[in-house]
Amino acid sequence: MSFKQKNTLVMLVNFSLLLLYVSFRVWQMVQTDTFINENVFSMFGVVVVWAIIGTIVAVILSHLVPLIIKAAKTGKDKVEIDDLEDERDKLIDMRGTQVTYTAASLGSLIAMLTFVFGQPPLVMFCLLLFFGVLAQVIGDATRLMLYRGRL
């Protein structure tokens, strides 16, 4: 698995877990009548911290652990990282970004429509958060499928 594929897979797993957390937390708040500003904004804080720190830690570990294992097996002090980016990688990244932006735009439209139809702004905010994370998952899944040659 290439360097870019590994990054994409780590991001996909991280944001999929984040999407599950957001979905479960909102569902839990609605079921227990605790769907209020403080709870939603604290959830948003957790999402932002998890998206930043969790992604950084996961990417570092996903590259560091295999390098340590490879260095231990080969006995070499210096292990090469194949992190070159060619035109195919750039095209896959552009296509994934296009899919991410399209999904986020459609999600924003849906979120805005809920506000137009009389829902409170908190619902719109939660939908914007949900569709933002969902768009990232869709984009990463698209990138991974493009790397695998399935699209």
QUIFEN-V331977 format. One record per run of one state. SS is the DSSP state (@ for helix, = for strand, . for the rest). FROM is the first residue (numbers start at 1). TO is the last residue. If there is no record, write none. Layout:
# QUIFEN-V331977
{{SS FROM TO} {SS FROM TO}}
This chain:
# QUIFEN-V331977
{{. 1 2} {@ 3 31} {. 32 36} {@ 37 74} {. 75 86} {@ 87 116} {. 117 120} {@ 121 148} {. 149 151}}
